Amino acid sequence: MKFNLSWKSEENNDYSLFNIHYSIAKRMNIAILALQGAFAEHEQKLQQLGAETHLIRNLDDWQKPKDALVIPGGESTAMMKIMKDEKLFEPIKKAIEEGLPVYGTCAGLILLDDEHLGTMNIKAKRNAYGRQLGSFFTTDTFKGIGSIPMTFIRAPYIESVGEGVEVLAEVDGHIVAARQGKQLVTAFHPELDSDLRVHEYFLNL
């Protein structure tokens, strides 16, 4: 799933790091798991980039054509239950294992780890920052992009990574973004900030 993107230098903090070819983006259809969480914000960001989107709430929705999947934040235990109740768990797992690009934020990161969907060779620590630091904002470096805003809401982080996983960002010594093949995860919520660069990075996996 590649767009023809023109990279700018990492020192350029302009919020359009890439010059995306919208004629290509408009031919892409991104499925967004809409069981709970900030799925509408992801939809808005992807549409700003020119991609088409559709929401996944049940198996009928899942059968629609798609070029990639977004798993948003929410409550991971509830999302797992709804996925299983709606018979979405196995089809989603199978599609990712067969190469469907996927981006998981916050709870989406947890769902992709080795204890849940098991498609990504990572171990997540849930509610890692505790109550006092459960929600916070910072800016830090994302590999291949540069300095970006990061909004954390009762966030996890990645405790450990295995073979094939590339660490993309760390905050205070904790891994908060990683990639394995066509799978991307962030502990923070780029859909809640104005910066489009992480979504652009996803579209270029």
N, C-alpha and C positions, 0 to 999 in steps of 0.2 A: 504494500500500500504506500506508494511513493508519490509525493507531489514534487514538482520541479521548483525548488526553493532556492532563493539567493540569500546566502548568509551575510550578515554584517559583522563587524568586529565585536568581540565580547565587551570591549570598553564602551560601546555605544549603548546608553541606557534608554534610548528611544524605544517605546513599547511596540515597535514593529520591526523586530529583529529580522524577520524574513519578508521577502516580497513574494507572496504566494500567488500562483496562477489560478485565479478564481474559476476560469473555464474548466479546469481539471477538478477543483474542489467541488464544484456544483454537480459533478457526476458521481460523487461519493455519497453513500448513505450510511450514517453512523447510528447503530442501535444504542439506546440508553436504557439500562435497567431502572425501571421507575416504580420500585416497590416502596421506597421511602427515601428521605434525604434530599440533597440538593440537585436532583436530576434536572429541574427546570433551568438552573443556572448553567449547567453543562450544555444543555440544549442551546441556550442563548449564545454561549461562547462559540460553539461549533458553527452555528448559523452565521455568526459574525464573520467567520472565516470562509463562508461560502458553501459549507457542507450541508447536505440534507440530513435530517434526523427523523427517527421514529422511536416511540417509547415502548418498552417491553414490560407488560404486566402479567401476561399469561402465555401459554404455549402457542396460541393462534398468532399472537404478536411476534413470537420468536420465529415463526415460519417465514416471515417476510424477508426479502433479500436484504443483505447488509454487508458492508465492507469492513466493519470494525465494531467493537463493543466498548461502552463506558459503564463501569460499575461505580456509582457515586458513594458518598458517605451516608451514614445512617447508623443503625444499631445492628451490628453484625449477626448476633444471635437471632434476632427477629427476621433479618433478611434471609438467613440460611433456612429458617423454618418456612417462610413464604415461598422461597425457591423450590423447596421440596414439595410443599403442598400443591404448588402450581405445576409440578413436574418439569421444572426448568433446570434443576440442578445438573442432571446428567447431560442434557443437550448442550448446555453452556460449557460444561467441563470438556466434553468431546470436541466442540468447535474450537476451543482455545488450544487443546492439545493437537488439533489438526492444523493450527497456524492462524486462526482468526486473531488479528491484532486486538489487544484489550488494554484499557487504562483503568486502574482502580485507585480511587482516592479515599484515604482514611479507612472507613469500614471496607471499602473495596480492596484496599491493600491487605487487610486481614483475610478477606474471603479468598484471595488468590494464594495465600501462604500454604505451607505443607500440611497444616492441620485442618484445612477446610476444603476448598476445591482442589488443592494440591497441585496446581499447574505451575507454580513458581517456587524455586528452590530457596525460600526464605522462611525465617521464623519471626513472627510479629509479636510484639509485646503490647497488649491492649491497655488503653487508658494509662499510657506510660508516664505521663507527666503529673498525675495526681490531681487533686481538686484545685489547689492554689494556682498551678500552672496549666490547668486543663485547657484553657483557651488563651492564646497569646499571638502576637504578630511580630515578625522579624523580617529582615532581609538577609539573604545569604547566597552563596554561589551554587549554581546548578551547572554541572559539567556539560560543556558544549553550548551553553546559552549565556552564562554570565550571572550577574547579581539580579535576583528576582525577589519580589515580595512573597512572603509565606504566611498564610493564616492557618493557625492550628486550633482545632476545636475538639477538646477531649480526645486528643490524638494518640495514636499508637506510634511506635517507631519500630525499626527492624533490628531485632536482637542479633541475628546472625544471617549470613548469606552463604550459599553453597556454590558448587561448580556452575559456571555459565552465567552468573549474576554480576552485573556491573553496577557499582555504587555510583550514583549520580549527584547526591547531595548529603551533607551531614550538618547537623546543628548541635553545638555543644557536645561533640563526640558521638552523637547518635545518628544512625543512618535514617534519613527521612525521604529518600527517593532512590529508586533502583530500576534497572532494566534487565530483562532476560529475553533475548530474541525479540519477539514482537509483543512482549508484555512489559508494561510500564506501570509503576506504582509510585504514589506520593502520599506521605502521611499528612501533608497540608492540603489546603483547598484552593487551588488556583482559579477555580470557577467563581470564587467570591471576591477576587481582585480584578482590576481592569486590565492587567497584563495578559496578553494572549499567547505568550511564547511557549508555555508548557503544552497547551493544546496544539499549537503548531508543530511542536516537537513530536507529539503523539501521531499527528496526521502524516508524519514523514517516516514512521517506523518501517 
